[in-house]
Amino acid sequence: YFTDGESLEAVEQWNSLLAQESTNVEALNGLGLVMEQIHHYKEAQACFKHALKSAPNNAVVLNNLGLSLAMQGSVTEGIKQLRSAQKIKSSV
């Protein structure tokens, strides 16, 4: 977990990377995780969904989206994403 100052710095670093490459899956996922940590859940989910447009079979991002959705009350959709992540992990 980050302190408030570290979270802000992390957001700035991820955004800087995304300014250069807006579809960078690692950066979108990282930004989503930081957004989750600072309780910006809708923004976090938007990051995860954007990442999945470039990498629809990325089990890590699917897992993060599923957890985020489930924790914010969209349990059915969250479970769907988590199952998709598990299915991908199992096939590797």
N, C-alpha and C positions, 0 to 999 in steps of 0.2 A: 504494500500500500504506500501511496505517496502522501506527503504533507501537501497542504494547499499550494504552496509555492512550487513544489515539485510537480504537482498535477498540471498547473498552468504551464510550466516549462515543457512538460511532456506533450501537452496539447499543441504548443507552438512548434515543437520539433516535428511531430507527425504532420501538422498542417504544412510546414515548410517542405517536407518530402512530397506531400500530396500536390503541392503547387507545381512541382516538377513533373510528377507522374500521378495523375488523378485516379488511375486504376490500380495503383500498387496495393495488392491484397494484404500484404504484411502491415503496411501503414494504416490501411482502413481498419483492419482488425485491431491493431494497437490503439488507434484513436478510439475505437469503439470500447475497448476495455477501460481506457482512462475515463471516457464519458460515463461508463457504468459506475466507476468508482466515485465520481463526483456527483452521482445521482441525476445525470442527464440521460435518462433511459431512452427517450424517443430518439435523441441524437445518436446514442449508441446503437440502437437497432437500425437506424438509417445507415450507419457506417457498415454494419455487418451485411445488410441487404445489398449495399453498393458493392461490397467485396464479392458477394456471391454472384453478381452479374458477370464478373470477370472470371470467377472460379467457382462455378456452381457445385462442384463436387469436393470442395474443401471442407473436410470433416471438422477441422478446428473451428472454422468460422460458423459452420452449421451448429456445432455444439454451443458456441458462445451465444448465437442468436436464440437457440432453443432455451438456454438457461435464462437469458434476459427476458424473453417473452413469458416464460413460466413464472418467473419471480415477480413480474408485473401484472399477473392475473390472467394472461392469455395462455392458460395451461394447455388446452387442447392443441393450439398451434405450436406451443413450445415443445410439447411431447412429439409432435410430428417432425419438427426439425431435429430433435435429439435422436429419434429413430432413424432418420435419414443419415445423420452423422455416424451412428453405430453401424448401419448397413454398409456404408462406405469403408469404415475402419475394418469391418469383418471381411470385406472382399479384397483387401490389400495383402 
